[in-house]
Structure formats: C-alpha cells, structure tokens
Amino acid sequence: MKKPMPFDFLLDYLPAGIMVKPAVGMFYIYFDRKIVLIFRKVGKNPQHNGIWISTQREHHESLKAELPEITDFVLDEGFDTAWLLLSDNHDDFEKAAIQLCELVSQKDKRIGKVTPKSTAMFNY
C-alpha cells in the first residue's frame, strides 16, 4: 500500500500543470520543466522532514530573508547541497509552506532547477 502524500493540502496552492512523482518516502514536485520541491515525511532522519526547496546558492540569502522559516539543508554526512529546507516541525510551517507554493505558482526564478529528468518529463 502506498503511503499518502504528506502536506497534500498544499496542492491547492500549487499551479495547474505540476507533476508529482512519488519516491521512497518522498514526493517530487515538478513544474515548468524544473524540479521545484520535494515533500518528505518519513520516520528515518525526521530532521529532514518537510519541504525541500530546489534552488541555487546565490538565491539562499534572498529566499531566507523572504521566508525566515527556511534553513540550510544539512546532511549528516557533511554532503554539500544547494537545497534549502522548510522543516515540518517549524511553528509557522503551514503559513510558510503556502507562501512557498505561491512563489512556485508565480514562477519565482529562485526556485527550481532544470535537470535531465525534469526536462524529459515535459517532452510531450
């Protein structure tokens, strides 16, 4: 049996035309030929639960200024990543998550990365 998608209320705030691809404990959100977000809620490593934000380093400061609930994504192994995290245990998670989805809907240039997989998904 498949696990239900976490934070599925947020689908109401995302634009039409998104693609959701389930993975192990995670749901990848694609839009406009880019990977934009990953929704994650699993028992292992709960510090990584929440919304992963696909972005690039040069946008970290401005995104964190706009949404102070966002933090750097730190993997225990010291693996360096340009992703940001909105933790699901943050007091303002729901409000910040809605704001984040609205940025995606507005095609905010700071969110999303084109990858070979994301490009292939939108080749109809």
Disulfide bonds with the S-S distance in Angstrom:
none
